[in-house]
Amino acid sequence: MQYRDDEPFDDTSNGHFTFSTIRLERQVFGTNELSAYYALYDRDDAHYLDAAGNEERHVFDARFAGSSHNFDWDLEGMAQLGTVGSSDIKAWALGARVGYTFDDASWTPRVGLQFDVASGDRNRGDKTVETFNPLFPNGYYFTLGGYTGYSNLIHLKPSITVKPAEKLSVTTAMGFLWRMTTADAVYTQPSIPIANTAGHGDAWTGAYVQLRADYAFTPNLTGALEAVHYNVGSTIRHAGGRDGNYLGAELKFSW
């Protein structure tokens, strides 16, 4: 579905941009989740820094998530093959979120670590697009501030979550960001290359600090407050970027 952008709720079908997928899921070793999917991403007139034309991208994904003895984990690997115009696609990404919860300690602290890496295009003009396409990214995966795109990326994020009250959890985290290759650009959400960064500067992209509080008012109604400060690296600063701050509040009702 695409937006006409003329009035609210004006989605329309578009044969120039289609997405098809099949997903399999199974519980293993108790309640742990093992899943995999294949998707076909077709887009006419796609544009990348090193290729342009009709895009046909085959996406392969495998994920294993679960918990055991106070440990929890969420591990995922992705591979992408296909073509953009006359260029081949060879891209990949890995993501991992792991944690340990101290059940017997006051406020039940959980120490977590998130690690992500997504490929970037290492050689311009070689007829191979190595930039990972996150497809339909959600900035929530890093922070609601949504500064960072999931392309040409190395991301490391330690965190601590505590529960001062039964219905309240508070998370503090720091994220550290690098480029996979300096030959490719720095990307922002959803997958937009920052001008004058491809082939310029160093690998360091920046760092952010996150503070988030979640509260369960009822089993159906939850709320959250989140604050993020993003400190950009010299590569983005020299390209005209600057530090950013985000403050947001949300309510969710589900049934």
Buried (B, 14 or more C-beta within 10 A) or exposed (E): EEEEEEEEEEEEEEEEBEBEEEEEEEEEEEEBBBBBBEBBBBBEEBEBBBBBBEBBBBBBBBBBBBBEEEEBBBBBBBBBBBBBBEBBBBBBBBBBBBBEBEEEEEBBBBEBBBBBBBBBBBEEEEEBBBBBBBBEBEBEBBBBBBBBBBBBBBBBBBBBBBBEEEEEBBBEBEBBBBBBBBBBBBBBBBBEBBEBBBEBBEBBBBBBBBBBBBBBEEEEEBEBBBBBBBEBBEBBBEBEBEEBEBEBEEEEEEE
